Structures are given as C-alpha cells and as structure tokens.
Amino acid sequence: MTNNTIETALNFLSNSSIETTPNVYAKYGQFADLISKDNNIYVTYLPDEDMNKVINTSKKLSDEGYQVIPHLPARTIESYRMLEEYIKKLSEECGCTKILVIGGGGKQKGEIKSSIEVLKTDLLSKYKFKEVGLAGHPEGNPDVKQADLDDAIIQKNEFSKNADFKMYLATQFFFESASLEQWEAHLNKLNNKLEIHAGIPGPATLKTLLSYATSCGIGNSIRFLSKQALNITKLATTKSPDKLIYDLANYKINNPNTKLKKIHFYAFGGIKKTSDWLKTVNKSDLSFDGQIFVQKN
C-alpha cells in the first residue's frame, strides 16, 4: 500500500497546478526556470486588480508555453460588456482554453453576482473554452450560508449536463485530508458528478498560514494550525504539505470512486519556495517517514 500511495502522491505532484499574481509574475519576468511546463498556472484576479494586468500576464505565460488558467471573479466584473471583452481577449489574444470562474471576494461592483450567471451567458462556449473550474469550499465560506453553497453545487452540476466544456471544482485551501473527505461525503449526498482539484498551501511558515486561514475565516484550519503553533517559537517554522499530500493519496487509493483528481498549490510562502520544494520532492525515488517525503538512499 505504501508504494501505491507514493506512486499516487507522485502523480499528484507531477500533474499539479500552481497560482500566481500579476505582480509576482512581473517580479520574475518569466517562469521558465521556476516551474515545469507540465504544471498549469492560475492567474489571480483580486478585487482591486487591473483587468489588463491579468490579461497581459496570461498572454506572457501562454507565450512561454504554459497552459494558463486565469481567474474570472463574477462580482468584480462591472458589466456584461466588460465580461465579454475579458473572455474574448483571454481566448483570442492569450490563447487560453481554460478558466476559473468564481464569485470573487469583496463587494459586487456591477450587475453580475455569481459564477452561475457567468456560465449562463454562454460566452465561454462562444469563445471556445474547453475547461472551466468553479469554486469549492471544503470548510464552508463565512460570507455564504451552507444552504446557498449546496444550491450552487447543485446548479453547477445541472449546468454541466449540457455544457460543451469540461467543468470541475477547484477548492479553497485546507490543511487536513479530513476536510476534503468530509466535504466530498457531503457532496455525494448532493449527487455531485464534478471532478475535484484540491487546493493546498505550498511551504510557508505557520505564522503565514495562520494569517491566510484567519483572513479567509476557515475555522477547522485555524484550529488545526493553532494546535501546532502553541509554542510561539514554532510560528517561524516552515510547514510543508508532504503529509497532507500523502494522506490525500491514501484517501484516493482507499476510495476508488472519489472525484479527487488533482492538487493545486497556493504559494503563500512565495512561488520560489513552492517551486524549489516541488523540484526536491517530485522524484521517482521517494519514501515517506510519517511527516515528510525523503529520498531513498
């Protein structure tokens, strides 16, 4: 079982995706030395971001040879006219065929209030997108009632039945495999058929991880991290996701009907730290010592 788990973990690592911001990409200028072309790259679109920066970053990454997955935050787009302009440019100027459609944080800036409304415009079909990611929340969302989250999952599944592109759920970050396991059990009761891409943090200090978990209001993760940071000196300790990946791989093996297919990295500790770690662990001669991956002698 251990060898099978390692093999599954390695498959997760080699097919993983990673996230960047326009500002982080501008800092490096190119990602060729950082990230393998096998890894899809998501480009964030934060509430105060300039749309053109997202487009330009997506174009540059695409020109480098990456499969780029820009964010499309529904509540941040000011009008349906701007929505079409954004989708059109991503398709025709950037060559994007994949996109992540989310509700988006912050206040609603225009007439669009949800990812479902974006889907129903059929603009993604018009501009020939092939894969569309949608948000999943294993630990809930402090700004949205659970009943509304459940309804969104049901609506997304219903829409997928007639969509001419692949749809999947890309999750908010979590720190324990149990969060995803319990969430998927709940999704099964809603008859979810969509593939799951699990969002997990790359290597970062406990202090940084706690800060992100607190700002997003994800209670289970806050409690999990707080237990590890009881000793104040541990706050500066870098935590890597080795055990989480191993546990997810084990879960996938023991649950052959799981919709879990991929993992996605949130590079909270910096994209270089995550990419350096990936290069270290993405080897065929790994073993697991109970906490971290180690190379066999």
Disulfide bonds with the S-S distance in Angstrom:
none
